[in-house]
Amino acid sequence: MDFPRALPAAVFLLIAAITGLSVFAIERGEHQQEHAELRERAKAVASALERRGGTTASYLRAGAALFSTNADVTPELFDRFVSNIQLDSDYRGADGLGWAKRLTASGVEQFEQDYEAQFGESIRVLPDVAVGQSAVVPVTLLRPDTERNRRATGYDMYSEPVRRAAMDLARQTNRPIASGKLVLLQEGEGSEAGFIIYMPTFVEGRSAQPPKGFVYSPFNANEFLASALELETRGDKGLRLFDGPNAPGNLLAEIAPRQRTGVTVSEPVTIASRQMVLEVESARGYSLSKLSILTLLFGILVGSLLMIVVRLLTRQAIEDDASLAWLKEQSSIRDSLTRELNHRVKNTLANVLSIIALTRRRSKSLDDFADSLDGRIRALSATHDLLTQSDWGTTPIRDLIVAEMAPYAKNHDNVLNLEGPEVELAPSDALSLGLAIHELATNAAKYGALSQSGGSVHISWAKLSDELARLEWRESGGPTVSEERVCGFGTNLIEKIVAHELRNPVELNFHPSGVECKLTVPLRKPSDFAIRAHKSG
C-alpha cells in the first residue's frame, strides 16, 4: 500500500525474468540441436561428395590401366571402355570422361594430321605452343560426344597453370589428382567454376618415363554439389563448396539457403587427393523457435494477468484501509458530535432555566408567564433552526434577523427596514443575538413602534473590523416612551445575559421617540468540527 505500483511491476518483472530464462534455455537447446543437425548434414553431404569423387577416380584408374596396355588409344577403344563402365547416362556429377594425348612441341603438327585422317575433320591445337614449352596435352576425346564437349577439343590443357600443376602432381604420384578452381572450356563464355581430375597413363612397365597421356574427368562444381544431394537431402539449409579454406575467392559452388543467417558448420572434403571444404548454413539462424515464441507469449500473458490481479488486490487493500480509516474517523466524529451535542444541550437547558427563573420572577400571572416563556423558547427554536440548516456552521446576520422578526413582519401596517453587508456569525453568538432581537421585537410589539400602525423598526449593521461587527436597533413612529420605566426581564436579559455571552457591553437607550440599542458582536470562527468539515469538502 505504500508503493501501490511497485508490487504489480515487480510481479510482472519476475514473470518476465522467468519467461526470459525459459526462452533462453529452449533456444540454447534448439541451437545445440540445430548445430548437431548441421554437423550431421555436413558429414553426410561431404561423404556423398567423396564417394562421387572416389567413384570417378576408380573409373580413371581403370581407364589408365586399360590404355597402358595398348599402343594407341583409338576412339573405338575409348568408347568401349566408357560403355563397359555404364556411364552413358550417368556420369556421377561429372561432365564426362576424356582422353588427352601427351605430345612434344614438335609433334603437334603430326597430331593434327593424324586426327584429321582418323576422324575426318580438322583440329587445331590451341593456344599456340610457347617457346620452350616441354609438353603439349590437347583434349583428344571427350564423352559424351556433345556439342558442348566438342568446344574443348584441341585445347592444350598443359598451357594453363592450374591444369598443368594437377597433371604434374598426378604424374609424380601416379594417382588421380583434382585440379584447383578453374572454368571449363565447355562453359564457353560462362563463369561457373569447376575442376578436373587427372590420371596419368604410362606405357606398361615404364612409369618412370613421361606418360603417353591422361585420362581425365571434368566437373562443373555446381552440378557436382547438386549430384551429392541426390543421396543426401539438405532441407532448407544452404551448401557451399570451397577449393581450400572457406574464403570468398575459393568458392567453387553454392546452393543458397531459404534465408541467409550466417550460422554455418564446416566439414573437410577430400576429392582425388585435393583438400576442399564443405560449408552448411542454417536457414533458421538465431530467430526464435515456435516453442520459444509460444513460451514468450504465454509468459507475457501470465505476467500481465498476475500484474492486473496484484494491482486489483493492492487497490482493494488501499480501499479497505481507506474504509477502516473512514470508519475510525466516523467513530471519532460520533464521539465529537456526542460531546458537542451534550455541551450544547447543557448550554441550551441552562439558558432555558435562566429564562424560566427570570420570567417567573417578573410575571404577574400564570398567563403572563406562559406567554413570555413561549415567545422566548420560540426565539431559541428559530435560531436553532437556522443553525441546523447550516449544520451548525456560520449564520448570516440578515437570516437571523428575518427569522426572529418573521411573526411581526406579517403585519403590513408595520415597516421593517434591514440594512447591512453579508456578515457571518458563529453558532453561540447567533443564539445570543437571536435572544436579543427577540426581546427587542417583543418589547416593540408590546410597548414600542410595533404596537401601533405607522411605527417602524430600522436595523442596520456593519463590520468594525475582521473580528467585530456593530448592530443598531432603532424604533420610530411608535408611542412616546416614558422616562420613568421599570427595568423588566427583557432589559436584564439584553444588558446582562446577552452582553455576557457576546463579551461586549450593550447600549440600550429608551428615548421618547423610540428605543435604540447598539450591540457589538464578535465575528468568531466556528470551532472545527469534523462532520461539518467533511460536508463542506
Secondary structure, 3 states (H helix, E strand, C coil): CCCCCHHHHHHHHHHHHHHHHHHHHHHHHHHHHHHHHHHHHHHHHHHHHHHHHHHHHHHHHHHHHHHHCCCCCCHHHHHHHHHHCCCCCCCCCCCCEEEEECECHHHHHHHHHHHHHHHCCCCCCECCCCCCCCCECEEEEEECCCHHHHCCCCEEHHHCHHHHHHHHHHHHHCCCEECCCECCHHHCCCCCCEEEEEEEECCCCCCCCCCCEEEEEEEEHHHHHHHHCCCCCCCCCEEEEECCCCCHHHEEEEECCCCCCCCEEEEEEEECCEEEEEEEECCCCCCCCHHHHHHHHHHHHHHHHHHHHHHHHHHHHHHHHHHHHHHHHHHHHHHHHHHHHHHHHHHHHHHHHHHHHHHHHHCCCHHHHHHHHHHHHHHHHHHHHHHHHCCCCCEEHHHHHHHHHHHHHCCCCCEEEEECCCCEECHHHHHHHHHHHHHHHHHHHHCCHHHCCCCEEEEEEEECCCCEEEEEEEEECCCCCCCCCCCCHHHHHHHHHHHHHHCCCEEEEEECCEEEEEEEEECCCCCCCHHHHHHHC
